[in-house]
Amino acid sequence: MPSRADTMFKHGKRLSVRTYLIPGMCVFLSWTAAFHHPPSQIQLQSTCDPLPFTQETWQNLKLDTYISEYPGGRNLTVNEYAANVGAKNFHCGVSEWCNAGQMCHPVRGLDWYVLFAIQEWTERVNNLYAAIGFTMSLVQANLLSIVSALFPQPDNLRIFSQKTHFAMGAALASLVATILPLVVTLVGEITIVGTWIAGLVLIPATIVNVVSLTTRYKDVPKDAFGLGSEVNYQMTNYQQQVQEALRNQTHSQLNTSISSPEGMAGALLGGSYLDPSQFRSVEQIENELRNITVRASVAHILKSMNAFVTIGSDPCNGGGKNGAWLGDNVLSYCNSNGTMFNIVTVSPRKSKVKNHIPNAGDLSSKFGITTEYLTSSAIECQKTRKDVGTTHANSTLNAVENNSAQKCIIDLPVCDCRSAEFKKRKKHVGTAKACREAGVPI
């Protein structure tokens, strides 16, 4: 029987019902008390109606201080704390959905709010765990669809060269590193950003080295099935490593003392988990992940081809819209100001720029990814990284910390060819070398 984490994202409309049932069930219990208990019990039951589920309630009750200064809290795990306050079967973790129950049944007062917040934190962790699997499946499907569109049979063996094959294999790990922060922020697991991603950022770098070695000596897949099998193997491997890292981090937080910053005192800080309504639904997460993975997959396939953006390299006097280059095998765009933006490729350590990308028009017609979007997004990403001082090596972690991950889904290198100095240099050494001398990593 499939686990809840495995099936959650197959049913996008299955939302957490606890969020919606708890207030109503408490009202029901209050009515029950009114009809079946003596007056003294009725008065006691009225204090068991929870306050509004908001961060303001958390802060008004000073629950951050309560957890960090809880008597003996430095020596209590989540399970031990829950047992101390009366919740004997409160077990949380990946694929474990703990439930605080109703206030006063049996947990009362501030402890109930703490357990409810831990319950919702666990819900987000499990959503994230499921979202990782869902995302890897989307990436796999997108990669195969895009590669098949750009390099259709029977020409793919000729076009999809060994170099491109090798580069794409290594780029898969980079793609995982790009998407992971976005998955985290979509799910809303904000407390994991600083701890889990900080450790995870090392995994893709290790995978890149492994993929580089294993792919270098492999033959190019002879058909779509062979390519699909290879991508499936690599993405499954990444998924296992990433989910295992999340499982270990979750286990560590739950088994660290509740009053420590590394435990629940840090995880629940600020009270965001007392307000489940601020988090996206499973359906919303699904839809956004679909859009993100398509765009990220396109970007990384282009990067595997050593593609980059040029600004103003040529005048807008072509046969396309506003004077852009015309054809289904180019990625060219001219804005209303008469500036041309192109995506071209060049072989590493070579100087000849290739303007043609096979079947490039399919990116727009089949996947809705326009040249205008690709070029403007790449330029925005470059600007964002300059503003926050991000280098490529630590871009994953910095993107999360600066909330700029969404702006760098398309992170193609950008070469601005408009300056007089660049144009002078270009006459002597060509576009590719002039861009490299200007610091563009191509």
TORBA-546869 format. One record per residue (C-alpha): residue in three letters; chain; z negated, y negated, x. Coordinates in steps of 0.02 Angstrom, whole numbers, plus 32768, in hexadecimal, padded with zeros to 4 digits. Example, Ala and Ser with C-alpha at 12.3 -4.5 7.8 and 13.67 -1.06 7.14 Angstrom:
<nodes>
{node 'Ala', 'A', {7E7A, 80E1, 8267}}
{node 'Ser', 'A', {7E9B, 8035, 82AC}}
</nodes>
This chain:
<nodes>
{node 'Met', 'A', {8000, 8000, 8000}}
{node 'Pro', 'A', {8030, 7F57, 804B}}
{node 'Ser', 'A', {7FA2, 7EE3, 807B}}
{node 'Arg', 'A', {7F87, 7E3E, 8024}}
{node 'Ala', 'A', {7FC0, 7DE1, 80C0}}
{node 'Asp', 'A', {8063, 7E43, 80BE}}
{node 'Thr', 'A', {808A, 7E21, 8008}}
{node 'Met', 'A', {8048, 7D71, 7FF1}}
{node 'Phe', 'A', {80E9, 7D1A, 8021}}
{node 'Lys', 'A', {8154, 7D90, 7FB9}}
{node 'His', 'A', {8106, 7D44, 7F1F}}
{node 'Gly', 'A', {810D, 7C8A, 7F3A}}
{node 'Lys', 'A', {80BC, 7C62, 7E94}}
{node 'Arg', 'A', {8020, 7CC7, 7EB5}}
{node 'Leu', 'A', {7FA5, 7C3D, 7ED9}}
{node 'Ser', 'A', {7EEC, 7C4A, 7EFD}}
{node 'Val', 'A', {7E99, 7C5A, 7E53}}
{node 'Arg', 'A', {7DEC, 7C3B, 7E97}}
{node 'Thr', 'A', {7E0F, 7B81, 7EA2}}
{node 'Tyr', 'A', {7E32, 7B78, 7DE9}}
{node 'Leu', 'A', {7DB5, 7BF6, 7DA6}}
{node 'Ile', 'A', {7D14, 7BBD, 7DF8}}
{node 'Pro', 'A', {7CF1, 7B1F, 7D92}}
{node 'Gly', 'A', {7D20, 7B75, 7CEF}}
{node 'Met', 'A', {7CB7, 7C0F, 7D13}}
{node 'Cys', 'A', {7C20, 7BA2, 7D3B}}
{node 'Val', 'A', {7C32, 7B4C, 7C91}}
{node 'Phe', 'A', {7C3C, 7BF7, 7C3F}}
{node 'Leu', 'A', {7B9D, 7C2D, 7C98}}
{node 'Ser', 'A', {7B45, 7B8F, 7C5F}}
{node 'Trp', 'A', {7B72, 7BB5, 7BAA}}
{node 'Thr', 'A', {7B36, 7C67, 7BC2}}
{node 'Ala', 'A', {7A90, 7C27, 7C03}}
{node 'Ala', 'A', {7A7D, 7BB3, 7B6E}}
{node 'Phe', 'A', {7A8A, 7C42, 7AF2}}
{node 'His', 'A', {7A31, 7CCD, 7B4F}}
{node 'His', 'A', {79A6, 7C7F, 7BB6}}
{node 'Pro', 'A', {7905, 7C22, 7B8C}}
{node 'Pro', 'A', {78FD, 7B62, 7B9B}}
{node 'Ser', 'A', {78B7, 7B66, 7C4C}}
{node 'Gln', 'A', {794B, 7BD0, 7C85}}
{node 'Ile', 'A', {79C7, 7B5E, 7C2C}}
{node 'Gln', 'A', {798A, 7AC9, 7C91}}
{node 'Leu', 'A', {7996, 7B2D, 7D33}}
{node 'Gln', 'A', {7A48, 7B66, 7D09}}
{node 'Ser', 'A', {7A85, 7AB3, 7CF5}}
{node 'Thr', 'A', {7A66, 7A97, 7DAE}}
{node 'Cys', 'A', {7AE0, 7B23, 7DD5}}
{node 'Asp', 'A', {7B7A, 7AC1, 7DA3}}
{node 'Pro', 'A', {7BD2, 7A94, 7E47}}
{node 'Leu', 'A', {7BF6, 79E0, 7E72}}
{node 'Pro', 'A', {7CAE, 79AD, 7E80}}
{node 'Phe', 'A', {7D0E, 7A0D, 7F04}}
{node 'Thr', 'A', {7D33, 797B, 7F79}}
{node 'Gln', 'A', {7D15, 7946, 802C}}
{node 'Glu', 'A', {7CAA, 78B9, 7FE7}}
{node 'Thr', 'A', {7C34, 793A, 7F9A}}
{node 'Trp', 'A', {7C28, 7993, 8042}}
{node 'Gln', 'A', {7BFF, 78F0, 809A}}
{node 'Asn', 'A', {7B83, 78B5, 8016}}
{node 'Leu', 'A', {7B26, 795A, 8026}}
{node 'Lys', 'A', {7B26, 7945, 80E5}}
{node 'Leu', 'A', {7B63, 79F7, 80F9}}
{node 'Asp', 'A', {7BA3, 79DD, 81AA}}
{node 'Thr', 'A', {7AF2, 79B5, 81E0}}
{node 'Tyr', 'A', {7AAE, 7A43, 8175}}
{node 'Ile', 'A', {7B1A, 7AC5, 81CD}}
{node 'Ser', 'A', {7B04, 7A83, 827E}}
{node 'Glu', 'A', {7A46, 7A77, 826A}}
{node 'Tyr', 'A', {7A2D, 7B13, 81FF}}
{node 'Pro', 'A', {798B, 7B6A, 8233}}
{node 'Gly', 'A', {79BB, 7BF9, 82A7}}
{node 'Gly', 'A', {7A72, 7BCC, 8291}}
{node 'Arg', 'A', {7A92, 7BDC, 834B}}
{node 'Asn', 'A', {7A6C, 7C95, 833D}}
{node 'Leu', 'A', {7AC2, 7CBE, 8297}}
{node 'Thr', 'A', {7B75, 7CF6, 827B}}
{node 'Val', 'A', {7BCA, 7CD5, 81D4}}
{node 'Asn', 'A', {7B9D, 7D82, 8192}}
{node 'Glu', 'A', {7AE8, 7D70, 81C7}}
{node 'Tyr', 'A', {7ADA, 7CC2, 817D}}
{node 'Ala', 'A', {7B27, 7CFD, 80D9}}
{node 'Ala', 'A', {7AAF, 7D90, 80D0}}
{node 'Asn', 'A', {7A1C, 7D1B, 80F1}}
{node 'Val', 'A', {7A48, 7CAF, 805B}}
{node 'Gly', 'A', {7A65, 7D43, 7FE7}}
{node 'Ala', 'A', {7B1F, 7D6B, 7FF8}}
{node 'Lys', 'A', {7B12, 7E1D, 803A}}
{node 'Asn', 'A', {7BCB, 7E48, 8029}}
{node 'Phe', 'A', {7C18, 7DA9, 806E}}
{node 'His', 'A', {7C96, 7DEB, 80EE}}
{node 'Cys', 'A', {7D20, 7D76, 812C}}
{node 'Gly', 'A', {7DB3, 7D8A, 81A0}}
{node 'Val', 'A', {7E6C, 7DAE, 81AB}}
{node 'Ser', 'A', {7E96, 7E1F, 8116}}
{node 'Glu', 'A', {7DE2, 7E07, 80D8}}
{node 'Trp', 'A', {7DCA, 7D8E, 8048}}
{node 'Cys', 'A', {7D12, 7D60, 803A}}
{node 'Asn', 'A', {7CD6, 7D15, 7F96}}
{node 'Ala', 'A', {7C42, 7CA0, 7F7F}}
{node 'Gly', 'A', {7C36, 7CCE, 7EC7}}
{node 'Gln', 'A', {7BEA, 7C53, 7E4D}}
{node 'Met', 'A', {7B61, 7BDA, 7E7A}}
{node 'Cys', 'A', {7AB6, 7C28, 7E5E}}
{node 'His', 'A', {7B01, 7CD6, 7E54}}
{node 'Pro', 'A', {7AAB, 7CF2, 7ECA}}
{node 'Val', 'A', {7AC3, 7C64, 7F4A}}
{node 'Arg', 'A', {7A7E, 7BB9, 7F1D}}
{node 'Gly', 'A', {7A86, 7B06, 7F56}}
{node 'Leu', 'A', {7AD3, 7ACE, 7FF9}}
{node 'Asp', 'A', {7AEC, 7B7F, 8037}}
{node 'Trp', 'A', {7B64, 7BA2, 7FA8}}
{node 'Tyr', 'A', {7BD2, 7B0D, 7FD9}}
{node 'Val', 'A', {7BD5, 7B4D, 808C}}
{node 'Leu', 'A', {7C09, 7BFC, 8056}}
{node 'Phe', 'A', {7C8D, 7BB5, 7FE1}}
{node 'Ala', 'A', {7CD7, 7B50, 8071}}
{node 'Ile', 'A', {7CD8, 7BEA, 80E1}}
{node 'Gln', 'A', {7D2F, 7C49, 8055}}
{node 'Glu', 'A', {7DB8, 7BC4, 804C}}
{node 'Trp', 'A', {7DC7, 7BBC, 810A}}
{node 'Thr', 'A', {7DE4, 7C78, 8108}}
{node 'Glu', 'A', {7E67, 7C61, 8080}}
{node 'Arg', 'A', {7EC6, 7BE8, 80F1}}
{node 'Val', 'A', {7EB9, 7C60, 8185}}
{node 'Asn', 'A', {7F03, 7CEE, 811F}}
{node 'Asn', 'A', {7F8C, 7C7B, 80DC}}
{node 'Leu', 'A', {7FB4, 7C4F, 818F}}
{node 'Tyr', 'A', {7FB7, 7D05, 81C3}}
{node 'Ala', 'A', {8031, 7D2D, 8137}}
{node 'Ala', 'A', {8098, 7C91, 8159}}
{node 'Ile', 'A', {80B3, 7CC8, 820E}}
{node 'Gly', 'A', {8100, 7D6B, 81D4}}
{node 'Phe', 'A', {8168, 7D12, 8150}}
{node 'Thr', 'A', {81A4, 7C94, 81D0}}
{node 'Met', 'A', {81D8, 7D17, 824F}}
{node 'Ser', 'A', {823E, 7D6E, 81C9}}
{node 'Leu', 'A', {8293, 7CCA, 819C}}
{node 'Val', 'A', {82B8, 7CA3, 8252}}
{node 'Gln', 'A', {8305, 7D4E, 826C}}
{node 'Ala', 'A', {8374, 7D3D, 81D2}}
{node 'Asn', 'A', {83A7, 7C8B, 81FE}}
{node 'Leu', 'A', {83D2, 7CB4, 82B2}}
{node 'Leu', 'A', {8443, 7D43, 827F}}
{node 'Ser', 'A', {8498, 7CDC, 81F6}}
{node 'Ile', 'A', {84B7, 7C48, 8268}}
{node 'Val', 'A', {84F3, 7CB0, 82FB}}
{node 'Ser', 'A', {8567, 7D12, 8288}}
{node 'Ala', 'A', {85AD, 7C6E, 8245}}
{node 'Leu', 'A', {85CA, 7C21, 82F0}}
{node 'Phe', 'A', {8602, 7CC1, 8345}}
{node 'Pro', 'A', {8656, 7D2E, 82C0}}
{node 'Gln', 'A', {869C, 7DDA, 82E3}}
{node 'Pro', 'A', {870A, 7E09, 833C}}
{node 'Asp', 'A', {8707, 7D6C, 83A8}}
{node 'Asn', 'A', {864C, 7D6C, 83C9}}
{node 'Leu', 'A', {8658, 7DD8, 8464}}
{node 'Arg', 'A', {86CE, 7D5C, 84B4}}
{node 'Ile', 'A', {866F, 7CBF, 8481}}
{node 'Phe', 'A', {85BD, 7CFE, 8481}}
{node 'Ser', 'A', {85BB, 7D11, 853E}}
{node 'Gln', 'A', {8538, 7D67, 85A9}}
{node 'Lys', 'A', {84F2, 7CBE, 85DB}}
{node 'Thr', 'A', {84DE, 7C86, 8527}}
{node 'His', 'A', {8492, 7D2E, 84FB}}
{node 'Phe', 'A', {8414, 7D1F, 8587}}
{node 'Ala', 'A', {83EA, 7C6A, 855C}}
{node 'Met', 'A', {83D5, 7C92, 84A3}}
{node 'Gly', 'A', {835E, 7D20, 84CA}}
{node 'Ala', 'A', {82EF, 7CAC, 852F}}
{node 'Ala', 'A', {82FE, 7C24, 84A9}}
{node 'Leu', 'A', {82B1, 7C95, 8424}}
{node 'Ala', 'A', {8205, 7C7E, 8472}}
{node 'Ser', 'A', {821F, 7BC3, 8477}}
{node 'Leu', 'A', {8250, 7BC8, 83C0}}
{node 'Val', 'A', {81AD, 7C21, 8396}}
{node 'Ala', 'A', {814E, 7B9C, 83F6}}
{node 'Thr', 'A', {81A5, 7B13, 8395}}
{node 'Ile', 'A', {8187, 7B5C, 82E9}}
{node 'Leu', 'A', {80D2, 7B96, 82FC}}
{node 'Pro', 'A', {8085, 7AE8, 82F6}}
{node 'Leu', 'A', {80EA, 7AC3, 8259}}
{node 'Val', 'A', {80AC, 7B61, 8205}}
{node 'Val', 'A', {7FF9, 7B30, 822F}}
{node 'Thr', 'A', {8008, 7A81, 81E9}}
{node 'Leu', 'A', {8063, 7ABD, 814C}}
{node 'Val', 'A', {7FDB, 7B3A, 8123}}
{node 'Gly', 'A', {7F58, 7AB6, 8147}}
{node 'Glu', 'A', {7EF1, 7B1B, 81C1}}
{node 'Ile', 'A', {7EBF, 7A7D, 821E}}
{node 'Thr', 'A', {7E2A, 7AC5, 8279}}
{node 'Ile', 'A', {7E95, 7B49, 82CE}}
{node 'Val', 'A', {7F09, 7AC8, 8318}}
{node 'Gly', 'A', {7E95, 7A9A, 83A7}}
{node 'Thr', 'A', {7E59, 7B49, 83D1}}
{node 'Trp', 'A', {7ED8, 7BCB, 839C}}
{node 'Ile', 'A', {7F76, 7B6C, 83CC}}
{node 'Ala', 'A', {7F27, 7B39, 8471}}
{node 'Gly', 'A', {7F22, 7BF1, 849E}}
{node 'Leu', 'A', {7FC4, 7C1F, 8448}}
{node 'Val', 'A', {8028, 7B9E, 84A7}}
{node 'Leu', 'A', {8021, 7C11, 853E}}
{node 'Ile', 'A', {806C, 7CA6, 84E1}}
{node 'Pro', 'A', {811E, 7C64, 84CC}}
{node 'Ala', 'A', {8123, 7C2F, 8584}}
{node 'Thr', 'A', {80F8, 7CE1, 85B6}}
{node 'Ile', 'A', {8177, 7D27, 853B}}
{node 'Val', 'A', {8200, 7CB8, 8583}}
{node 'Asn', 'A', {81E7, 7D07, 862E}}
{node 'Val', 'A', {81E7, 7DB7, 85E7}}
{node 'Val', 'A', {8282, 7D96, 857D}}
{node 'Ser', 'A', {82DB, 7D4A, 8612}}
{node 'Leu', 'A', {82C0, 7DE7, 8678}}
{node 'Thr', 'A', {82E9, 7E63, 85EF}}
{node 'Thr', 'A', {8380, 7E06, 85AC}}
{node 'Arg', 'A', {83CF, 7DE0, 8653}}
{node 'Tyr', 'A', {8400, 7E94, 8671}}
{node 'Lys', 'A', {8431, 7EC1, 85C0}}
{node 'Asp', 'A', {84E3, 7ECB, 8584}}
{node 'Val', 'A', {8519, 7E56, 84FA}}
{node 'Pro', 'A', {8500, 7EAD, 8451}}
{node 'Lys', 'A', {85A6, 7EFD, 841F}}
{node 'Asp', 'A', {8594, 7ED5, 8366}}
{node 'Ala', 'A', {852A, 7E7A, 82E7}}
{node 'Phe', 'A', {84B9, 7F12, 82D2}}
{node 'Gly', 'A', {8491, 7F12, 838C}}
{node 'Leu', 'A', {846A, 7E59, 838C}}
{node 'Gly', 'A', {8401, 7E6D, 82EF}}
{node 'Ser', 'A', {839E, 7EFB, 833C}}
{node 'Glu', 'A', {8378, 7E96, 83D8}}
{node 'Val', 'A', {8341, 7DFB, 8378}}
{node 'Asn', 'A', {82D9, 7E67, 8303}}
{node 'Tyr', 'A', {8282, 7EBA, 8397}}
{node 'Gln', 'A', {8258, 7E16, 83EC}}
{node 'Met', 'A', {821E, 7DBC, 834E}}
{node 'Thr', 'A', {81B2, 7E4F, 831B}}
{node 'Asn', 'A', {8163, 7E4C, 83C7}}
{node 'Tyr', 'A', {813F, 7D92, 83B9}}
{node 'Gln', 'A', {80F6, 7DA7, 830C}}
{node 'Gln', 'A', {807F, 7E2E, 8346}}
{node 'Gln', 'A', {8042, 7DC5, 83D8}}
{node 'Val', 'A', {802B, 7D27, 8372}}
{node 'Gln', 'A', {7FD2, 7D7E, 82E2}}
{node 'Glu', 'A', {7F62, 7DDC, 835B}}
{node 'Ala', 'A', {7F32, 7D38, 83AD}}
{node 'Leu', 'A', {7F07, 7CEF, 8302}}
{node 'Arg', 'A', {7EA2, 7D89, 82D4}}
{node 'Asn', 'A', {7E3F, 7D7E, 8376}}
{node 'Gln', 'A', {7E1F, 7CC4, 8363}}
{node 'Thr', 'A', {7DE6, 7CDB, 82AE}}
{node 'His', 'A', {7D71, 7D69, 82DF}}
{node 'Ser', 'A', {7D29, 7CFE, 8369}}
{node 'Gln', 'A', {7D05, 7C6A, 82F7}}
{node 'Leu', 'A', {7CB4, 7CD6, 8272}}
{node 'Asn', 'A', {7C46, 7D2F, 82F0}}
{node 'Thr', 'A', {7C11, 7C94, 834F}}
{node 'Ser', 'A', {7B6F, 7C41, 8319}}
{node 'Ile', 'A', {7B8C, 7BDC, 827C}}
{node 'Ser', 'A', {7B38, 7B41, 82C4}}
{node 'Ser', 'A', {7BA5, 7B36, 835F}}
{node 'Pro', 'A', {7C43, 7ACB, 8369}}
{node 'Glu', 'A', {7CA5, 7B6A, 8392}}
{node 'Gly', 'A', {7C68, 7BBA, 82F1}}
{node 'Met', 'A', {7C65, 7B81, 823C}}
{node 'Ala', 'A', {7C0F, 7ADD, 8265}}
{node 'Gly', 'A', {7CAF, 7AAA, 82BE}}
{node 'Ala', 'A', {7D28, 7B01, 8247}}
{node 'Leu', 'A', {7CE2, 7AB0, 81AA}}
{node 'Leu', 'A', {7CC1, 7A05, 81F6}}
{node 'Gly', 'A', {7CED, 7979, 817D}}
{node 'Gly', 'A', {7CEF, 79E4, 80E1}}
{node 'Ser', 'A', {7DAB, 79F5, 80C5}}
{node 'Tyr', 'A', {7D95, 7AAB, 8091}}
{node 'Leu', 'A', {7D27, 7A78, 7FFF}}
{node 'Asp', 'A', {7DC3, 7A2D, 7FB0}}
{node 'Pro', 'A', {7E46, 7AB9, 7FA0}}
{node 'Ser', 'A', {7EB9, 7A49, 7F3A}}
{node 'Gln', 'A', {7EEF, 79EA, 7FD6}}
{node 'Phe', 'A', {7F43, 7A84, 801F}}
{node 'Arg', 'A', {7FF6, 7AB7, 7FF9}}
{node 'Ser', 'A', {8016, 7B48, 7F84}}
{node 'Val', 'A', {8065, 7BE8, 7FC5}}
{node 'Glu', 'A', {8106, 7BB8, 7F6C}}
{node 'Gln', 'A', {810C, 7B0D, 7FC1}}
{node 'Ile', 'A', {80EC, 7B5C, 806B}}
{node 'Glu', 'A', {817A, 7BD8, 804D}}
{node 'Asn', 'A', {81F8, 7B52, 8020}}
{node 'Glu', 'A', {81CE, 7AE3, 80B4}}
{node 'Leu', 'A', {81D2, 7B74, 812D}}
{node 'Arg', 'A', {8280, 7BA3, 80F1}}
{node 'Asn', 'A', {82C0, 7AF4, 811A}}
{node 'Ile', 'A', {8266, 7AE8, 81C0}}
{node 'Thr', 'A', {829C, 7B92, 8202}}
{node 'Val', 'A', {8354, 7B72, 81DC}}
{node 'Arg', 'A', {8352, 7ACD, 8238}}
{node 'Ala', 'A', {82ED, 7B0F, 82CA}}
{node 'Ser', 'A', {835E, 7BA7, 82DA}}
{node 'Val', 'A', {83FA, 7B3A, 82E1}}
{node 'Ala', 'A', {83AA, 7ACC, 8365}}
{node 'His', 'A', {837A, 7B5E, 83D4}}
{node 'Ile', 'A', {8422, 7BB4, 83C7}}
{node 'Leu', 'A', {8472, 7B10, 83FE}}
{node 'Lys', 'A', {83F4, 7B02, 848B}}
{node 'Ser', 'A', {841E, 7BB3, 84C3}}
{node 'Met', 'A', {84D1, 7B73, 84D5}}
{node 'Asn', 'A', {8490, 7AE2, 8541}}
{node 'Ala', 'A', {84C4, 7A64, 84BC}}
{node 'Phe', 'A', {848F, 79AE, 84C4}}
{node 'Val', 'A', {84AA, 790B, 8465}}
{node 'Thr', 'A', {8514, 787E, 84A8}}
{node 'Ile', 'A', {8508, 77CC, 8465}}
{node 'Gly', 'A', {859E, 775A, 8478}}
{node 'Ser', 'A', {85FE, 77C9, 84F0}}
{node 'Asp', 'A', {86A1, 77A5, 8494}}
{node 'Pro', 'A', {86E1, 7720, 841C}}
{node 'Cys', 'A', {86E7, 7744, 8362}}
{node 'Asn', 'A', {87A4, 7752, 8355}}
{node 'Gly', 'A', {87B5, 7809, 8326}}
{node 'Gly', 'A', {87FB, 7855, 8287}}
{node 'Gly', 'A', {8753, 787C, 8237}}
{node 'Lys', 'A', {86E0, 7816, 81C8}}
{node 'Asn', 'A', {86C1, 7767, 820F}}
{node 'Gly', 'A', {872A, 7797, 82A7}}
{node 'Ala', 'A', {86CB, 7834, 82DB}}
{node 'Trp', 'A', {8724, 78C7, 832A}}
{node 'Leu', 'A', {877F, 7932, 82AB}}
{node 'Gly', 'A', {8775, 79EE, 829E}}
{node 'Asp', 'A', {870A, 7A83, 826F}}
{node 'Asn', 'A', {86E2, 7AA8, 8324}}
{node 'Val', 'A', {868E, 7A04, 8351}}
{node 'Leu', 'A', {85E8, 79B3, 8329}}
{node 'Ser', 'A', {8611, 78FA, 8322}}
{node 'Tyr', 'A', {85CF, 7867, 82BD}}
{node 'Cys', 'A', {85F0, 77AC, 82BB}}
{node 'Asn', 'A', {8577, 7734, 8267}}
{node 'Ser', 'A', {85A5, 7695, 820A}}
{node 'Asn', 'A', {858A, 762F, 82A8}}
{node 'Gly', 'A', {8614, 768C, 8302}}
{node 'Thr', 'A', {85A7, 76F4, 8376}}
{node 'Met', 'A', {85DC, 77A8, 8394}}
{node 'Phe', 'A', {855D, 7835, 839F}}
{node 'Asn', 'A', {859A, 78DF, 83DB}}
{node 'Ile', 'A', {854E, 7988, 8402}}
{node 'Val', 'A', {85A6, 79D7, 8496}}
{node 'Thr', 'A', {8581, 7A64, 8511}}
{node 'Val', 'A', {8584, 7A7A, 85CC}}
{node 'Ser', 'A', {8562, 7B12, 8638}}
{node 'Pro', 'A', {84C5, 7B06, 86A4}}
{node 'Arg', 'A', {84ED, 7ABB, 8750}}
{node 'Lys', 'A', {85A1, 7A9D, 8717}}
{node 'Ser', 'A', {85EE, 79F4, 86F5}}
{node 'Lys', 'A', {8674, 7A16, 8672}}
{node 'Val', 'A', {863C, 79E1, 85C4}}
{node 'Lys', 'A', {8680, 7A48, 8533}}
{node 'Asn', 'A', {869B, 79E6, 8494}}
{node 'His', 'A', {86C2, 7A7E, 8429}}
{node 'Ile', 'A', {863F, 7AEF, 83DA}}
{node 'Pro', 'A', {868E, 7B82, 837D}}
{node 'Asn', 'A', {8680, 7B77, 82C0}}
{node 'Ala', 'A', {860B, 7AE2, 82CE}}
{node 'Gly', 'A', {863C, 7AA8, 8220}}
{node 'Asp', 'A', {85E1, 7B3E, 81D6}}
{node 'Leu', 'A', {853B, 7AEE, 8204}}
{node 'Ser', 'A', {855B, 7A6B, 817E}}
{node 'Ser', 'A', {85BE, 7AD1, 80FF}}
{node 'Lys', 'A', {8550, 7B6D, 8102}}
{node 'Phe', 'A', {84A5, 7B2F, 8139}}
{node 'Gly', 'A', {84A4, 7A77, 8107}}
{node 'Ile', 'A', {8484, 7A3D, 81B9}}
{node 'Thr', 'A', {84EE, 79A3, 81DD}}
{node 'Thr', 'A', {8518, 7956, 8284}}
{node 'Glu', 'A', {84C6, 78B4, 824B}}
{node 'Tyr', 'A', {8424, 7912, 822A}}
{node 'Leu', 'A', {842A, 7971, 82D0}}
{node 'Thr', 'A', {844D, 78D9, 833B}}
{node 'Ser', 'A', {83D5, 7861, 82E4}}
{node 'Ser', 'A', {834A, 78E3, 82E8}}
{node 'Ala', 'A', {8364, 7905, 83A1}}
{node 'Ile', 'A', {835C, 784B, 83C6}}
{node 'Glu', 'A', {82BE, 7838, 835C}}
{node 'Cys', 'A', {826F, 78CB, 83B8}}
{node 'Gln', 'A', {8296, 787D, 8461}}
{node 'Lys', 'A', {8249, 77D8, 842A}}
{node 'Thr', 'A', {81AE, 7831, 83E7}}
{node 'Arg', 'A', {8192, 788F, 8489}}
{node 'Lys', 'A', {81A2, 77EF, 84EE}}
{node 'Asp', 'A', {8126, 7796, 847B}}
{node 'Val', 'A', {80A1, 781E, 848C}}
{node 'Gly', 'A', {80C6, 7848, 8542}}
{node 'Thr', 'A', {80F5, 78FB, 851A}}
{node 'Thr', 'A', {8147, 7967, 859D}}
{node 'His', 'A', {81AC, 7A01, 8574}}
{node 'Ala', 'A', {812E, 7A78, 85C2}}
{node 'Asn', 'A', {80A1, 7A4B, 854C}}
{node 'Ser', 'A', {8107, 7A0D, 84B9}}
{node 'Thr', 'A', {80C3, 7A91, 8440}}
{node 'Leu', 'A', {800D, 7A60, 8453}}
{node 'Asn', 'A', {802D, 79A6, 845D}}
{node 'Ala', 'A', {809F, 79AC, 83C6}}
{node 'Val', 'A', {8010, 79F5, 8360}}
{node 'Glu', 'A', {7F8D, 797D, 83A0}}
{node 'Asn', 'A', {7FFD, 78E6, 8380}}
{node 'Asn', 'A', {8040, 7927, 82DA}}
{node 'Ser', 'A', {80F2, 7915, 831D}}
{node 'Ala', 'A', {812A, 79CA, 830E}}
{node 'Gln', 'A', {8193, 79A4, 8274}}
{node 'Lys', 'A', {81F2, 791D, 82D3}}
{node 'Cys', 'A', {8224, 7995, 835D}}
{node 'Ile', 'A', {826F, 7A27, 82FF}}
{node 'Ile', 'A', {8315, 79ED, 8348}}
{node 'Asp', 'A', {82ED, 79D0, 83FF}}
{node 'Leu', 'A', {8399, 79CF, 8451}}
{node 'Pro', 'A', {83A7, 7967, 84F0}}
{node 'Val', 'A', {83EF, 78B9, 84D3}}
{node 'Cys', 'A', {8460, 7857, 8548}}
{node 'Asp', 'A', {847D, 779F, 8520}}
{node 'Cys', 'A', {8526, 7772, 8569}}
{node 'Arg', 'A', {852B, 76BC, 8531}}
{node 'Ser', 'A', {84E5, 7661, 85C8}}
{node 'Ala', 'A', {855A, 760D, 8644}}
{node 'Glu', 'A', {8505, 7669, 86D3}}
{node 'Phe', 'A', {8522, 7711, 8680}}
{node 'Lys', 'A', {85D9, 76EB, 865E}}
{node 'Lys', 'A', {85F2, 76BA, 8713}}
{node 'Arg', 'A', {85A1, 775A, 8750}}
{node 'Lys', 'A', {8604, 77C2, 86D3}}
{node 'Lys', 'A', {86AA, 7788, 871E}}
{node 'His', 'A', {867D, 77D7, 87C4}}
{node 'Val', 'A', {861D, 7875, 8796}}
{node 'Gly', 'A', {8643, 789B, 86DF}}
{node 'Thr', 'A', {85D6, 78A0, 8644}}
{node 'Ala', 'A', {856D, 793A, 866D}}
{node 'Lys', 'A', {853B, 7905, 871C}}
{node 'Ala', 'A', {851E, 7851, 86E6}}
{node 'Cys', 'A', {84A9, 7890, 865C}}
{node 'Arg', 'A', {844B, 78FF, 86D8}}
{node 'Glu', 'A', {8437, 786E, 8751}}
{node 'Ala', 'A', {83F0, 780A, 86BF}}
{node 'Gly', 'A', {836B, 7891, 86A9}}
{node 'Val', 'A', {83B3, 78F4, 8617}}
{node 'Pro', 'A', {837D, 79AC, 8629}}
{node 'Ile', 'A', {8425, 7A04, 8619}}
</nodes>
